[in-house]
Each structure stands twice: as structure tokens, then as C-alpha cells.
Amino acid sequence: MKINGTHYRSVWLAEDGETVEIFDQTKLPFEVQTIQLRTMQDAATAIKEMWVRGAPLIGAVAAYGMALAMHQESSDDNLQQAYDILIKTRPTAINLKWALDRSYRTLENIEPSLRKIAAYRIANEIADEDVELCRKIGEHGLKIIQCIAETKPADETINILTHCNAGWLATVDWGTALAPIYMAHDAGIKVHVWVDETRPRNQGGLTAFELGSHGVPHTLIADNAGGHLMQHGKVDLCIVGTDRTTARGDVCNKIGTYLKALAAKANQIPFYVALPSPTLDFTVWDGVKEIPIEQRSGEEQSHVYGITPEGTYSWVNTAPQGTACGNYAFDVTPAEFITGLITERGVCDASAEGLRMLFPDLCEQQA
């Protein structure tokens, strides 16, 4: 997608063909800064400290982390060590394990002298594939928006609510939940996006940054405003992303997603989840009971990063001194509250049958 008219991916190789470059997403939306990752540990830090975030992007950066490890030393021991370090960086997003397993399985079976080239090839393939998967998600999701548009007067706006950032900053390009919105906007459909702020990391600011850069009308709202807007007929459709989707269609996404799904169900508003197939985990059935929920530092809850009146950037403490903070990063939305899953192969019911229909090959591989 574009920033100030220039196209970017969220991760790319520097001119030397070996150094990995990313945006420092902890500085966005206030500053656009890039960081160079030169070692596997740099990649691990980028994932753990959320310089990059979003399940598909985490997977791609992890694959590049394996390549950086093989660039440093391509021995069996270093291959295993790199895998062990990277796999522990974020526990919830399944794309991390998917990308690392794909890289490790290939690299362990080839000569150490060939591993560096192979590792970079795998990482590049994962990144390129993610772009194509998200493009297809956009095409399938566009049809849903077009169907809603056909029920409205030509000059009436379609209001879409999203939660967290599931755009190109969370993937390699296009995004998942935002891809259909970009395509609808580019097709001339009048869309407006209600952007949840998404506390405590305020990823809604990233979504607003993206939509603003692309010219999509949007409004940033407090997390608790969505239900009110739905009650008053101001939301036509909800689309969110996911970090892991189970075999029966339960969806794990940024904390607060479950509450939006409940409100949508109560107000008979379609609630869709957009996901690429690497986010599917057919080894898990009951998302509420089986998916590990990452708990992050309480300081993310008690402190807010922003611009001071003097124009400087600063963290501000919003909690009383000594207050304990619970920072649950994700929640699980049971399949019964989801209208459908938007994937690169089409749209299906959030159910075991629906997923099996679209992904019979993956069902057999992961079962």
C-alpha cells in the first residue's frame, strides 16, 4: 500500500539482499521510521517488542529471522537454536509456528552450506504468498460489500466497523480485514470505517493512519462506542482479522473482538472475519479452552504513548501509582457469533463443515 503516494510493503530486503527492513510500528502513527534487522536476535526482538505485529507479518519476519540465523551460522545447532528462540516470541499467533515449521523442515534436510540461500528463498516466498493471499481475500470480501451496496440508494454510505489493525501493516501488503475495504473504495463504492481505538496498544491509530494514507473516510472511536453505533443503525457490517482460527471456526483476535461480535449478533449485523489459510489451526477445536492467551506487561495498560503540547513524544501514566494491571492481549469469539470467514479460497461458514469444504487438504495435513 502507499504512504504519501509511495508503495511499501511492511517488510522487505535492503539493497544488500540480506538485511531485513521493517517499519517501527511502536512509533506509528506519529513517526514513520524504519529499522534494519541484521541478526536473528534482532528479528526476535522485533516480534516480541511489537516493532512488527499482526499474525501474517509476524510469520514473515520470523522466516526472515531464520534466514538471518543461517547467514550468521548455518550449523544444525544454530538452526535449532534460532527456531527455539523465535517460536517463543509470541504465543498466540499461529502464523509464527507455521512459518518457522515450514522453514525448519526444509533447512534441516539440506547441506549447511546451502541453507543461507534456501532460507532467504523461503522467507521471500512466504512474503510474496502473503501478498497474494490477502489480495484474494480482498476480492472475496469486496463481493460482500457490493451486495450490501446493492440494497442501498446509490449515494448512501456503507459503514463498516473494524477492531485492531488488520491492514497492510499487519500483513506484508493489502491486509486481511482492510483489503476488501480498500478494494471497495477503489471501485467507487462509498464506504466509511468506524475504527476502534483498540486499547491498550491503540492499534486503531495504525488503521486510521493506513486508511488516511489511502483516502478512505474513517472515524476513530472509543472501544466501547461500537455497541451504541450498532443500536442506532450506524453500522452495516463488521470485518475483523484473526491471529488463530480453530477447526470449528472459533476465532482468536485482539482483546475486545468478542464483545463486538456479541453486539453485532444482538443487533443482527453481519460479523465477518478475514483470514489467510496460514492462520488456520486444525489441531485446535475449542478456542476458548485450548488457545493460549498472551498476557503482556501491565505498563502497556497503564501508560499511553502520544504527542505532548510541546510537540515531543512521550509516555504518560494514566493509572494510580501501584495499581495492578491485567493486560490480556487476545480473546476468543466462538463460531456461533460469526457470520462467515473470508479466506483466499472464498467465503465459508464459521464451522468445521465450512472450513472442510474450502480446505480439505489442510484438514488432512493438520489433523
Disulfide bonds with the S-S distance in Angstrom:
none
